[in-house]
Amino acid sequence: MTRLLTGWTTVIGLSVVLLAPTTARAQDADDPAALKLAEPDFTLIGLPTSLRLPKYGSAFRVTHRFTRPLNDDFGEVLADFFGIDSGAQIGLEYRFGIMKNTQIGIHRTSNRTIEFFGQYSVARQSSSMWFDISALATIDGTNNFKDSYSPTLGLIVTREFGDNGAVYVEPIWVNNSNVEPKELVDHNDSFLLGLGTRIRVRPTTYFVLEVVPRVAGDDQGKHPVSFAVEKRVGGHAFQLVFSNTFGLTAAQLSRGGIASVDDKSNWYFGFNISRKFF
């Protein structure tokens, strides 16, 4: 009897040892505070990602775009040190995990646009679900949220590929996207289809790309295109960004990239810095 009990104890002990790592990994995979190598941050460049915030967790982001076009006369661009000597459009963002799977936040840019946003994780990628799906709702207002309000509704559909990266498809509807008076325009809203990817090229280094074509409604300016090299260091992420737009809110992106007098897109240099607090 003693030998039998000893044998069963050994079997149960081995089972616990073998099963414990699997259980821990499964718990980590569903833990919003756990690092996701394929999706380490809450935005691509301007577009949001499906990354969740843990309850009562928060994150802060600084966006910065120098206003000197890079595709101007090379000597003048070099004299301005690739735009660093010029002015800049700067944004400050704070987001907070108000409850499980739900985050809210505020983003203010230096042209006095304020955006309030909320995001809810509807479904997460798993063996039975091919995609992450999140619902997005925002509203921004110019002149410190006193004029020209632009509400937005959208979805963030994400497909991760192990730890190697992810691709994003984001249908977004923006109301009041045209800055002209309503009586002078035929369309006063836009339907965007945000497309993006983040590719992990080194253990802590990523290549990020996003394109935001307007597929219906108001259509002005060039379609926003941005790419960046990103470095992750602990809870920080730093991006060197090249973009044809200063736009970072949904309404700003809907108004397009910036064209020069010869109808070619201007390109600008900038950076994003983000920090997690959890």
PyRosetta script that sets phi, psi and omega in degrees:
from pyrosetta import init, pose_from_sequence

init()
pose = pose_from_sequence("MTRLLTGWTTVIGLSVVLLAPTTARAQDADDPAALKLAEPDFTLIGLPTSLRLPKYGSAFRVTHRFTRPLNDDFGEVLADFFGIDSGAQIGLEYRFGIMKNTQIGIHRTSNRTIEFFGQYSVARQSSSMWFDISALATIDGTNNFKDSYSPTLGLIVTREFGDNGAVYVEPIWVNNSNVEPKELVDHNDSFLLGLGTRIRVRPTTYFVLEVVPRVAGDDQGKHPVSFAVEKRVGGHAFQLVFSNTFGLTAAQLSRGGIASVDDKSNWYFGFNISRKFF")
pose.set_psi(1, -42.3)
pose.set_omega(1, 179.4)
pose.set_phi(2, -62.7)
pose.set_psi(2, -42.5)
pose.set_omega(2, 178.7)
pose.set_phi(3, -63.1)
pose.set_psi(3, -39.9)
pose.set_omega(3, -179.5)
pose.set_phi(4, -62.6)
pose.set_psi(4, -46.1)
pose.set_omega(4, 179.4)
pose.set_phi(5, -63.7)
pose.set_psi(5, -40.2)
pose.set_omega(5, 179.1)
pose.set_phi(6, -62.6)
pose.set_psi(6, -40.7)
pose.set_omega(6, 179.2)
pose.set_phi(7, -62.8)
pose.set_psi(7, -46.3)
pose.set_omega(7, 179.8)
pose.set_phi(8, -64.4)
pose.set_psi(8, -37.7)
pose.set_omega(8, 178.0)
pose.set_phi(9, -61.8)
pose.set_psi(9, -41.4)
pose.set_omega(9, 178.9)
pose.set_phi(10, -63.6)
pose.set_psi(10, -43.6)
pose.set_omega(10, -179.4)
pose.set_phi(11, -62.9)
pose.set_psi(11, -45.8)
pose.set_omega(11, -179.5)
pose.set_phi(12, -64.0)
pose.set_psi(12, -40.8)
pose.set_omega(12, 179.5)
pose.set_phi(13, -62.5)
pose.set_psi(13, -43.6)
pose.set_omega(13, 177.5)
pose.set_phi(14, -63.3)
pose.set_psi(14, -38.0)
pose.set_omega(14, 180.0)
pose.set_phi(15, -63.2)
pose.set_psi(15, -42.5)
pose.set_omega(15, 179.3)
pose.set_phi(16, -62.8)
pose.set_psi(16, -44.2)
pose.set_omega(16, -179.5)
pose.set_phi(17, -62.0)
pose.set_psi(17, -42.8)
pose.set_omega(17, -177.6)
pose.set_phi(18, -71.2)
pose.set_psi(18, -35.6)
pose.set_omega(18, -175.8)
pose.set_phi(19, -84.0)
pose.set_psi(19, -26.4)
pose.set_omega(19, -173.9)
pose.set_phi(20, -59.1)
pose.set_psi(20, -45.9)
pose.set_omega(20, 179.8)
pose.set_phi(21, -60.9)
pose.set_psi(21, -40.0)
pose.set_omega(21, 179.5)
pose.set_phi(22, -62.1)
pose.set_psi(22, -44.8)
pose.set_omega(22, 179.2)
pose.set_phi(23, -62.4)
pose.set_psi(23, -42.4)
pose.set_omega(23, 179.8)
pose.set_phi(24, -62.5)
pose.set_psi(24, -41.8)
pose.set_omega(24, 179.3)
pose.set_phi(25, -64.2)
pose.set_psi(25, -40.5)
pose.set_omega(25, 179.6)
pose.set_phi(26, -63.7)
pose.set_psi(26, -40.1)
pose.set_omega(26, 178.0)
pose.set_phi(27, -65.8)
pose.set_psi(27, -41.3)
pose.set_omega(27, 179.2)
pose.set_phi(28, -63.1)
pose.set_psi(28, -37.9)
pose.set_omega(28, -179.1)
pose.set_phi(29, -62.9)
pose.set_psi(29, -28.1)
pose.set_omega(29, -179.4)
pose.set_phi(30, -101.1)
pose.set_psi(30, 7.7)
pose.set_omega(30, -178.8)
pose.set_phi(31, -92.9)
pose.set_psi(31, 114.7)
pose.set_omega(31, -178.2)
pose.set_phi(32, -65.6)
pose.set_psi(32, -16.2)
pose.set_omega(32, 178.2)
pose.set_phi(33, -85.1)
pose.set_psi(33, -11.9)
pose.set_omega(33, -179.4)
pose.set_phi(34, -75.2)
pose.set_psi(34, 142.9)
pose.set_omega(34, 178.9)
pose.set_phi(35, -65.8)
pose.set_psi(35, 129.9)
pose.set_omega(35, 173.2)
pose.set_phi(36, -106.7)
pose.set_psi(36, 108.2)
pose.set_omega(36, -175.1)
pose.set_phi(37, -64.0)
pose.set_psi(37, -31.6)
pose.set_omega(37, -179.8)
pose.set_phi(38, -78.4)
pose.set_psi(38, -21.2)
pose.set_omega(38, -175.9)
pose.set_phi(39, -143.2)
pose.set_psi(39, 77.0)
pose.set_omega(39, -171.8)
pose.set_phi(40, -83.8)
pose.set_psi(40, -8.6)
pose.set_omega(40, -175.0)
pose.set_phi(41, -138.5)
pose.set_psi(41, 168.8)
pose.set_omega(41, -172.8)
pose.set_phi(42, -87.0)
pose.set_psi(42, -7.2)
pose.set_omega(42, 176.0)
pose.set_phi(43, -136.3)
pose.set_psi(43, 158.1)
pose.set_omega(43, 166.3)
pose.set_phi(44, -78.6)
pose.set_psi(44, -84.7)
pose.set_omega(44, 171.5)
pose.set_phi(45, -123.2)
pose.set_psi(45, -57.3)
pose.set_omega(45, 171.3)
pose.set_phi(46, -114.1)
pose.set_psi(46, -29.1)
pose.set_omega(46, -179.0)
pose.set_phi(47, -79.5)
pose.set_psi(47, 145.8)
pose.set_omega(47, 177.0)
pose.set_phi(48, -77.3)
pose.set_psi(48, 160.5)
pose.set_omega(48, 172.1)
pose.set_phi(49, -111.6)
pose.set_psi(49, 180.0)
pose.set_omega(49, 179.7)
pose.set_phi(50, -89.7)
pose.set_psi(50, 5.5)
pose.set_omega(50, -177.5)
pose.set_phi(51, -59.5)
pose.set_psi(51, 131.3)
pose.set_omega(51, -178.4)
pose.set_phi(52, -90.3)
pose.set_psi(52, 151.5)
pose.set_omega(52, 170.2)
pose.set_phi(53, -99.0)
pose.set_psi(53, 136.2)
pose.set_omega(53, 172.8)
pose.set_phi(54, -66.5)
pose.set_psi(54, 155.1)
pose.set_omega(54, 179.0)
pose.set_phi(55, -55.2)
pose.set_psi(55, 127.3)
pose.set_omega(55, -178.7)
pose.set_phi(56, 69.5)
pose.set_psi(56, 7.3)
pose.set_omega(56, 170.8)
pose.set_phi(57, -80.2)
pose.set_psi(57, 165.6)
pose.set_omega(57, 179.9)
pose.set_phi(58, -149.6)
pose.set_psi(58, 168.5)
pose.set_omega(58, 178.4)
pose.set_phi(59, -151.1)
pose.set_psi(59, 150.6)
pose.set_omega(59, -178.2)
pose.set_phi(60, -127.4)
pose.set_psi(60, 144.2)
pose.set_omega(60, -179.5)
pose.set_phi(61, -141.1)
pose.set_psi(61, 142.0)
pose.set_omega(61, 172.7)
pose.set_phi(62, -116.4)
pose.set_psi(62, 128.8)
pose.set_omega(62, 175.6)
pose.set_phi(63, -114.7)
pose.set_psi(63, 144.9)
pose.set_omega(63, -173.6)
pose.set_phi(64, -149.6)
pose.set_psi(64, 123.2)
pose.set_omega(64, 177.1)
pose.set_phi(65, -128.7)
pose.set_psi(65, 118.4)
pose.set_omega(65, 174.7)
pose.set_phi(66, -71.4)
pose.set_psi(66, 140.9)
pose.set_omega(66, -171.1)
pose.set_phi(67, -91.2)
pose.set_psi(67, 1.5)
pose.set_omega(67, 178.1)
pose.set_phi(68, -83.5)
pose.set_psi(68, 119.2)
pose.set_omega(68, 178.4)
pose.set_phi(69, -63.0)
pose.set_psi(69, 136.0)
pose.set_omega(69, 179.3)
pose.set_phi(70, -77.2)
pose.set_psi(70, -25.9)
pose.set_omega(70, -176.7)
pose.set_phi(71, -92.9)
pose.set_psi(71, 31.0)
pose.set_omega(71, 173.1)
pose.set_phi(72, -91.2)
pose.set_psi(72, -170.6)
pose.set_omega(72, 176.8)
pose.set_phi(73, -53.6)
pose.set_psi(73, 125.2)
pose.set_omega(73, -171.5)
pose.set_phi(74, -61.1)
pose.set_psi(74, -39.4)
pose.set_omega(74, -179.6)
pose.set_phi(75, -62.7)
pose.set_psi(75, -40.8)
pose.set_omega(75, 179.4)
pose.set_phi(76, -70.7)
pose.set_psi(76, -38.3)
pose.set_omega(76, 177.6)
pose.set_phi(77, -63.0)
pose.set_psi(77, -42.7)
pose.set_omega(77, 178.8)
pose.set_phi(78, -65.2)
pose.set_psi(78, -38.3)
pose.set_omega(78, 178.9)
pose.set_phi(79, -63.7)
pose.set_psi(79, -32.0)
pose.set_omega(79, 176.0)
pose.set_phi(80, -88.3)
pose.set_psi(80, 11.9)
pose.set_omega(80, 180.0)
pose.set_phi(81, 51.5)
pose.set_psi(81, 54.5)
pose.set_omega(81, 176.6)
pose.set_phi(82, 58.3)
pose.set_psi(82, 33.5)
pose.set_omega(82, 174.7)
pose.set_phi(83, 97.0)
pose.set_psi(83, -8.9)
pose.set_omega(83, -176.5)
pose.set_phi(84, -65.7)
pose.set_psi(84, -28.6)
pose.set_omega(84, 178.7)
pose.set_phi(85, -79.5)
pose.set_psi(85, -6.7)
pose.set_omega(85, -177.2)
pose.set_phi(86, -90.1)
pose.set_psi(86, -178.4)
pose.set_omega(86, 174.1)
pose.set_phi(87, -72.3)
pose.set_psi(87, 179.8)
pose.set_omega(87, -177.2)
pose.set_phi(88, -151.4)
pose.set_psi(88, 153.2)
pose.set_omega(88, 168.0)
pose.set_phi(89, -102.6)
pose.set_psi(89, 124.1)
pose.set_omega(89, -172.7)
pose.set_phi(90, -118.0)
pose.set_psi(90, 143.0)
pose.set_omega(90, 176.6)
pose.set_phi(91, -129.6)
pose.set_psi(91, 145.7)
pose.set_omega(91, 175.3)
pose.set_phi(92, -122.5)
pose.set_psi(92, 133.3)
pose.set_omega(92, -176.4)
pose.set_phi(93, -134.7)
pose.set_psi(93, 140.2)
pose.set_omega(93, 174.9)
pose.set_phi(94, -135.6)
pose.set_psi(94, 132.6)
pose.set_omega(94, 177.1)
pose.set_phi(95, -128.5)
pose.set_psi(95, 152.2)
pose.set_omega(95, -172.2)
pose.set_phi(96, -140.7)
pose.set_psi(96, 135.7)
pose.set_omega(96, 176.7)
pose.set_phi(97, -82.0)
pose.set_psi(97, 97.1)
pose.set_omega(97, -171.9)
pose.set_phi(98, -77.4)
pose.set_psi(98, -29.3)
pose.set_omega(98, 174.5)
pose.set_phi(99, -160.2)
pose.set_psi(99, 177.3)
pose.set_omega(99, -177.4)
pose.set_phi(100, -56.4)
pose.set_psi(100, 129.8)
pose.set_omega(100, 177.1)
pose.set_phi(101, 67.0)
pose.set_psi(101, 8.9)
pose.set_omega(101, -175.6)
pose.set_phi(102, -129.4)
pose.set_psi(102, 131.0)
pose.set_omega(102, 177.5)
pose.set_phi(103, -134.1)
pose.set_psi(103, 148.8)
pose.set_omega(103, 177.2)
pose.set_phi(104, -130.0)
pose.set_psi(104, 162.7)
pose.set_omega(104, -179.7)
pose.set_phi(105, -169.7)
pose.set_psi(105, 177.2)
pose.set_omega(105, 179.1)
pose.set_phi(106, -139.2)
pose.set_psi(106, 139.8)
pose.set_omega(106, 177.8)
pose.set_phi(107, -132.5)
pose.set_psi(107, 126.5)
pose.set_omega(107, 177.7)
pose.set_phi(108, -122.7)
pose.set_psi(108, 130.9)
pose.set_omega(108, 177.3)
pose.set_phi(109, -104.4)
pose.set_psi(109, 162.7)
pose.set_omega(109, -174.3)
pose.set_phi(110, -74.2)
pose.set_psi(110, -5.4)
pose.set_omega(110, 170.6)
pose.set_phi(111, -91.1)
pose.set_psi(111, 18.4)
pose.set_omega(111, 173.5)
pose.set_phi(112, 70.0)
pose.set_psi(112, 28.4)
pose.set_omega(112, 170.6)
pose.set_phi(113, -93.6)
pose.set_psi(113, 132.1)
pose.set_omega(113, 177.4)
pose.set_phi(114, -119.4)
pose.set_psi(114, 129.2)
pose.set_omega(114, 178.1)
pose.set_phi(115, -117.9)
pose.set_psi(115, 130.4)
pose.set_omega(115, 168.9)
pose.set_phi(116, -104.7)
pose.set_psi(116, 137.8)
pose.set_omega(116, -177.4)
pose.set_phi(117, -141.4)
pose.set_psi(117, 155.3)
pose.set_omega(117, 174.9)
pose.set_phi(118, -139.8)
pose.set_psi(118, 148.2)
pose.set_omega(118, -176.8)
pose.set_phi(119, -144.1)
pose.set_psi(119, 136.9)
pose.set_omega(119, -179.3)
pose.set_phi(120, -129.2)
pose.set_psi(120, 129.9)
pose.set_omega(120, 178.7)
pose.set_phi(121, -80.9)
pose.set_psi(121, 110.0)
pose.set_omega(121, -176.4)
pose.set_phi(122, -82.8)
pose.set_psi(122, -45.4)
pose.set_omega(122, -177.6)
pose.set_phi(123, -149.3)
pose.set_psi(123, 150.7)
pose.set_omega(123, -179.3)
pose.set_phi(124, -119.9)
pose.set_psi(124, 146.7)
pose.set_omega(124, -179.4)
pose.set_phi(125, -62.7)
pose.set_psi(125, 135.4)
pose.set_omega(125, 180.0)
pose.set_phi(126, -155.7)
pose.set_psi(126, -173.3)
pose.set_omega(126, 179.1)
pose.set_phi(127, -63.9)
pose.set_psi(127, -24.8)
pose.set_omega(127, 179.9)
pose.set_phi(128, -105.9)
pose.set_psi(128, -2.4)
pose.set_omega(128, -177.9)
pose.set_phi(129, -133.7)
pose.set_psi(129, 121.8)
pose.set_omega(129, -173.6)
pose.set_phi(130, -76.6)
pose.set_psi(130, -20.5)
pose.set_omega(130, -170.7)
pose.set_phi(131, -134.6)
pose.set_psi(131, 155.5)
pose.set_omega(131, 159.1)
pose.set_phi(132, -84.9)
pose.set_psi(132, 138.9)
pose.set_omega(132, 175.6)
pose.set_phi(133, -131.2)
pose.set_psi(133, 127.5)
pose.set_omega(133, 176.8)
pose.set_phi(134, -128.4)
pose.set_psi(134, 145.2)
pose.set_omega(134, 176.2)
pose.set_phi(135, -97.4)
pose.set_psi(135, 140.4)
pose.set_omega(135, -175.7)
pose.set_phi(136, -126.5)
pose.set_psi(136, 136.2)
pose.set_omega(136, 173.5)
pose.set_phi(137, -139.3)
pose.set_psi(137, 130.4)
pose.set_omega(137, 179.7)
pose.set_phi(138, -139.8)
pose.set_psi(138, 164.2)
pose.set_omega(138, 167.7)
pose.set_phi(139, -149.3)
pose.set_psi(139, 130.3)
pose.set_omega(139, 174.6)
pose.set_phi(140, -120.9)
pose.set_psi(140, 157.1)
pose.set_omega(140, 179.8)
pose.set_phi(141, -140.0)
pose.set_psi(141, 136.5)
pose.set_omega(141, 178.6)
pose.set_phi(142, -80.9)
pose.set_psi(142, 170.5)
pose.set_omega(142, 179.1)
pose.set_phi(143, 51.8)
pose.set_psi(143, 52.4)
pose.set_omega(143, 179.1)
pose.set_phi(144, 58.0)
pose.set_psi(144, 44.7)
pose.set_omega(144, 176.2)
pose.set_phi(145, 63.2)
pose.set_psi(145, 37.3)
pose.set_omega(145, 177.2)
pose.set_phi(146, -111.7)
pose.set_psi(146, -22.2)
pose.set_omega(146, -174.9)
pose.set_phi(147, -132.8)
pose.set_psi(147, 160.2)
pose.set_omega(147, 166.7)
pose.set_phi(148, 45.8)
pose.set_psi(148, 73.5)
pose.set_omega(148, -179.9)
pose.set_phi(149, -82.5)
pose.set_psi(149, 138.4)
pose.set_omega(149, -178.4)
pose.set_phi(150, -130.6)
pose.set_psi(150, 96.1)
pose.set_omega(150, 175.7)
pose.set_phi(151, -76.7)
pose.set_psi(151, 152.0)
pose.set_omega(151, -175.5)
pose.set_phi(152, -139.9)
pose.set_psi(152, 140.9)
pose.set_omega(152, 171.4)
pose.set_phi(153, -129.8)
pose.set_psi(153, 140.8)
pose.set_omega(153, -179.1)
pose.set_phi(154, -163.9)
pose.set_psi(154, 173.7)
pose.set_omega(154, 175.2)
pose.set_phi(155, -124.7)
pose.set_psi(155, 147.4)
pose.set_omega(155, 174.6)
pose.set_phi(156, -117.3)
pose.set_psi(156, 110.3)
pose.set_omega(156, -179.6)
pose.set_phi(157, -108.1)
pose.set_psi(157, 120.9)
pose.set_omega(157, -172.2)
pose.set_phi(158, -124.1)
pose.set_psi(158, 135.8)
pose.set_omega(158, 172.1)
pose.set_phi(159, -123.4)
pose.set_psi(159, 115.0)
pose.set_omega(159, 177.9)
pose.set_phi(160, -91.4)
pose.set_psi(160, 149.2)
pose.set_omega(160, 177.8)
pose.set_phi(161, -120.4)
pose.set_psi(161, 82.1)
pose.set_omega(161, -176.8)
pose.set_phi(162, 58.3)
pose.set_psi(162, -133.6)
pose.set_omega(162, 176.3)
pose.set_phi(163, -97.4)
pose.set_psi(163, 9.1)
pose.set_omega(163, -170.7)
pose.set_phi(164, -89.5)
pose.set_psi(164, -17.6)
pose.set_omega(164, -179.4)
pose.set_phi(165, 150.6)
pose.set_psi(165, -171.4)
pose.set_omega(165, -177.2)
pose.set_phi(166, -154.1)
pose.set_psi(166, 157.1)
pose.set_omega(166, 173.0)
pose.set_phi(167, -121.1)
pose.set_psi(167, 153.9)
pose.set_omega(167, -173.2)
pose.set_phi(168, -133.9)
pose.set_psi(168, 139.0)
pose.set_omega(168, 170.2)
pose.set_phi(169, -128.1)
pose.set_psi(169, 123.3)
pose.set_omega(169, -171.3)
pose.set_phi(170, -133.7)
pose.set_psi(170, 93.0)
pose.set_omega(170, 172.8)
pose.set_phi(171, -73.9)
pose.set_psi(171, 127.5)
pose.set_omega(171, -173.6)
pose.set_phi(172, -137.6)
pose.set_psi(172, 129.4)
pose.set_omega(172, 174.6)
pose.set_phi(173, -105.7)
pose.set_psi(173, 131.2)
pose.set_omega(173, -178.3)
pose.set_phi(174, -123.4)
pose.set_psi(174, 122.7)
pose.set_omega(174, 175.6)
pose.set_phi(175, -91.6)
pose.set_psi(175, 150.9)
pose.set_omega(175, 178.7)
pose.set_phi(176, 56.2)
pose.set_psi(176, 46.5)
pose.set_omega(176, -178.1)
pose.set_phi(177, -86.1)
pose.set_psi(177, -17.5)
pose.set_omega(177, -179.1)
pose.set_phi(178, -89.1)
pose.set_psi(178, 128.6)
pose.set_omega(178, -176.9)
pose.set_phi(179, -80.0)
pose.set_psi(179, -11.4)
pose.set_omega(179, 178.7)
pose.set_phi(180, -75.7)
pose.set_psi(180, 155.4)
pose.set_omega(180, 175.5)
pose.set_phi(181, -57.7)
pose.set_psi(181, 145.1)
pose.set_omega(181, -173.8)
pose.set_phi(182, -57.4)
pose.set_psi(182, -34.4)
pose.set_omega(182, -176.2)
pose.set_phi(183, -72.5)
pose.set_psi(183, -9.3)
pose.set_omega(183, -178.2)
pose.set_phi(184, -103.8)
pose.set_psi(184, -1.3)
pose.set_omega(184, -174.3)
pose.set_phi(185, -128.3)
pose.set_psi(185, 154.0)
pose.set_omega(185, 177.6)
pose.set_phi(186, -86.9)
pose.set_psi(186, -32.6)
pose.set_omega(186, -178.1)
pose.set_phi(187, -123.8)
pose.set_psi(187, 136.5)
pose.set_omega(187, 179.0)
pose.set_phi(188, -124.8)
pose.set_psi(188, 19.2)
pose.set_omega(188, 172.7)
pose.set_phi(189, -145.1)
pose.set_psi(189, 166.7)
pose.set_omega(189, -177.4)
pose.set_phi(190, -137.0)
pose.set_psi(190, 149.4)
pose.set_omega(190, 171.1)
pose.set_phi(191, -115.8)
pose.set_psi(191, 117.8)
pose.set_omega(191, -178.1)
pose.set_phi(192, -104.2)
pose.set_psi(192, 152.9)
pose.set_omega(192, 172.2)
pose.set_phi(193, -127.3)
pose.set_psi(193, 89.6)
pose.set_omega(193, -179.9)
pose.set_phi(194, -70.4)
pose.set_psi(194, 130.8)
pose.set_omega(194, 178.9)
pose.set_phi(195, -127.2)
pose.set_psi(195, 133.1)
pose.set_omega(195, -177.9)
pose.set_phi(196, -158.1)
pose.set_psi(196, 166.8)
pose.set_omega(196, 176.1)
pose.set_phi(197, -151.7)
pose.set_psi(197, 150.4)
pose.set_omega(197, 171.3)
pose.set_phi(198, -128.1)
pose.set_psi(198, 121.6)
pose.set_omega(198, -176.1)
pose.set_phi(199, -116.7)
pose.set_psi(199, 126.4)
pose.set_omega(199, -179.8)
pose.set_phi(200, -85.5)
pose.set_psi(200, 107.2)
pose.set_omega(200, -175.5)
pose.set_phi(201, -97.0)
pose.set_psi(201, -21.1)
pose.set_omega(201, 175.1)
pose.set_phi(202, -140.4)
pose.set_psi(202, 168.9)
pose.set_omega(202, -177.4)
pose.set_phi(203, -51.5)
pose.set_psi(203, -35.9)
pose.set_omega(203, -179.1)
pose.set_phi(204, -127.9)
pose.set_psi(204, 18.3)
pose.set_omega(204, -177.4)
pose.set_phi(205, -123.9)
pose.set_psi(205, 138.8)
pose.set_omega(205, -174.8)
pose.set_phi(206, -133.7)
pose.set_psi(206, 152.4)
pose.set_omega(206, 166.7)
pose.set_phi(207, -108.1)
pose.set_psi(207, 130.8)
pose.set_omega(207, -175.2)
pose.set_phi(208, -124.1)
pose.set_psi(208, 136.0)
pose.set_omega(208, 179.8)
pose.set_phi(209, -139.8)
pose.set_psi(209, 138.8)
pose.set_omega(209, 173.2)
pose.set_phi(210, -145.0)
pose.set_psi(210, 143.9)
pose.set_omega(210, 176.6)
pose.set_phi(211, -132.1)
pose.set_psi(211, 137.1)
pose.set_omega(211, -175.7)
pose.set_phi(212, -128.1)
pose.set_psi(212, 76.0)
pose.set_omega(212, 178.3)
pose.set_phi(213, -74.1)
pose.set_psi(213, 146.1)
pose.set_omega(213, 171.2)
pose.set_phi(214, -91.3)
pose.set_psi(214, 124.3)
pose.set_omega(214, -176.2)
pose.set_phi(215, -105.4)
pose.set_psi(215, -9.7)
pose.set_omega(215, 178.3)
pose.set_phi(216, -161.6)
pose.set_psi(216, 160.0)
pose.set_omega(216, 176.1)
pose.set_phi(217, 81.4)
pose.set_psi(217, -152.9)
pose.set_omega(217, -178.0)
pose.set_phi(218, -57.1)
pose.set_psi(218, 133.3)
pose.set_omega(218, -176.3)
pose.set_phi(219, -136.3)
pose.set_psi(219, 104.8)
pose.set_omega(219, -179.9)
pose.set_phi(220, -139.4)
pose.set_psi(220, 146.4)
pose.set_omega(220, 179.6)
pose.set_phi(221, 73.5)
pose.set_psi(221, -179.1)
pose.set_omega(221, 177.0)
pose.set_phi(222, -80.2)
pose.set_psi(222, 158.9)
pose.set_omega(222, 175.4)
pose.set_phi(223, -71.7)
pose.set_psi(223, 130.4)
pose.set_omega(223, -178.5)
pose.set_phi(224, -63.4)
pose.set_psi(224, 131.7)
pose.set_omega(224, 176.9)
pose.set_phi(225, -134.5)
pose.set_psi(225, 132.6)
pose.set_omega(225, 179.3)
pose.set_phi(226, -143.1)
pose.set_psi(226, 145.6)
pose.set_omega(226, 170.7)
pose.set_phi(227, -141.0)
pose.set_psi(227, 157.4)
pose.set_omega(227, -173.6)
pose.set_phi(228, -154.0)
pose.set_psi(228, 155.8)
pose.set_omega(228, 167.2)
pose.set_phi(229, -106.6)
pose.set_psi(229, 128.8)
pose.set_omega(229, -173.0)
pose.set_phi(230, -121.2)
pose.set_psi(230, 138.5)
pose.set_omega(230, 177.0)
pose.set_phi(231, -121.8)
pose.set_psi(231, 126.6)
pose.set_omega(231, 177.9)
pose.set_phi(232, -101.6)
pose.set_psi(232, 129.3)
pose.set_omega(232, 177.7)
pose.set_phi(233, -133.7)
pose.set_psi(233, 100.5)
pose.set_omega(233, -177.5)
pose.set_phi(234, 60.2)
pose.set_psi(234, -125.3)
pose.set_omega(234, 179.1)
pose.set_phi(235, -87.1)
pose.set_psi(235, 4.1)
pose.set_omega(235, 179.2)
pose.set_phi(236, -100.6)
pose.set_psi(236, 151.3)
pose.set_omega(236, 169.0)
pose.set_phi(237, -135.4)
pose.set_psi(237, 133.3)
pose.set_omega(237, -178.7)
pose.set_phi(238, -125.1)
pose.set_psi(238, 129.4)
pose.set_omega(238, -179.3)
pose.set_phi(239, -121.1)
pose.set_psi(239, 135.0)
pose.set_omega(239, 163.9)
pose.set_phi(240, -95.8)
pose.set_psi(240, 121.2)
pose.set_omega(240, -168.1)
pose.set_phi(241, -116.5)
pose.set_psi(241, 140.4)
pose.set_omega(241, 170.1)
pose.set_phi(242, -125.6)
pose.set_psi(242, 127.2)
pose.set_omega(242, -171.1)
pose.set_phi(243, -150.7)
pose.set_psi(243, 156.0)
pose.set_omega(243, 174.6)
pose.set_phi(244, -99.7)
pose.set_psi(244, 16.2)
pose.set_omega(244, 179.9)
pose.set_phi(245, -147.9)
pose.set_psi(245, 153.0)
pose.set_omega(245, 169.0)
pose.set_phi(246, -90.9)
pose.set_psi(246, -8.4)
pose.set_omega(246, -171.5)
pose.set_phi(247, -63.6)
pose.set_psi(247, 137.3)
pose.set_omega(247, 177.9)
pose.set_phi(248, -133.6)
pose.set_psi(248, -29.4)
pose.set_omega(248, 172.9)
pose.set_phi(249, -82.5)
pose.set_psi(249, 163.9)
pose.set_omega(249, -178.8)
pose.set_phi(250, -60.0)
pose.set_psi(250, -42.2)
pose.set_omega(250, 179.8)
pose.set_phi(251, -65.9)
pose.set_psi(251, -38.7)
pose.set_omega(251, 178.2)
pose.set_phi(252, -66.0)
pose.set_psi(252, -40.5)
pose.set_omega(252, 177.6)
pose.set_phi(253, -64.5)
pose.set_psi(253, -35.4)
pose.set_omega(253, -178.8)
pose.set_phi(254, -67.1)
pose.set_psi(254, -20.7)
pose.set_omega(254, -179.4)
pose.set_phi(255, -87.3)
pose.set_psi(255, -0.5)
pose.set_omega(255, 165.4)
pose.set_phi(256, 93.1)
pose.set_psi(256, 171.6)
pose.set_omega(256, 173.8)
pose.set_phi(257, -74.6)
pose.set_psi(257, 172.1)
pose.set_omega(257, -173.9)
pose.set_phi(258, -100.5)
pose.set_psi(258, 124.1)
pose.set_omega(258, -179.4)
pose.set_phi(259, -100.3)
pose.set_psi(259, 145.8)
pose.set_omega(259, 175.3)
pose.set_phi(260, -86.7)
pose.set_psi(260, -179.8)
pose.set_omega(260, -175.7)
pose.set_phi(261, -64.4)
pose.set_psi(261, -26.6)
pose.set_omega(261, 178.5)
pose.set_phi(262, -91.1)
pose.set_psi(262, 16.5)
pose.set_omega(262, 174.6)
pose.set_phi(263, 67.7)
pose.set_psi(263, 22.7)
pose.set_omega(263, 173.6)
pose.set_phi(264, -102.6)
pose.set_psi(264, 149.4)
pose.set_omega(264, -179.5)
pose.set_phi(265, -69.9)
pose.set_psi(265, 132.1)
pose.set_omega(265, 170.0)
pose.set_phi(266, -80.3)
pose.set_psi(266, 147.4)
pose.set_omega(266, 178.0)
pose.set_phi(267, -119.0)
pose.set_psi(267, 143.6)
pose.set_omega(267, -173.9)
pose.set_phi(268, -132.6)
pose.set_psi(268, 153.9)
pose.set_omega(268, -179.9)
pose.set_phi(269, -105.9)
pose.set_psi(269, 146.4)
pose.set_omega(269, 177.6)
pose.set_phi(270, -169.6)
pose.set_psi(270, -166.6)
pose.set_omega(270, 178.7)
pose.set_phi(271, -154.6)
pose.set_psi(271, 158.4)
pose.set_omega(271, 171.5)
pose.set_phi(272, -125.1)
pose.set_psi(272, 139.9)
pose.set_omega(272, 173.9)
pose.set_phi(273, -130.5)
pose.set_psi(273, 129.5)
pose.set_omega(273, 179.2)
pose.set_phi(274, -129.3)
pose.set_psi(274, 155.8)
pose.set_omega(274, -178.8)
pose.set_phi(275, -145.0)
pose.set_psi(275, 128.4)
pose.set_omega(275, 176.6)
pose.set_phi(276, -90.8)
pose.set_psi(276, 146.7)
pose.set_omega(276, 176.9)
pose.set_phi(277, -126.1)
pose.set_psi(277, 74.4)
pose.set_omega(277, 173.7)
pose.set_phi(278, -166.6)
pose.dump_pdb("model.pdb")
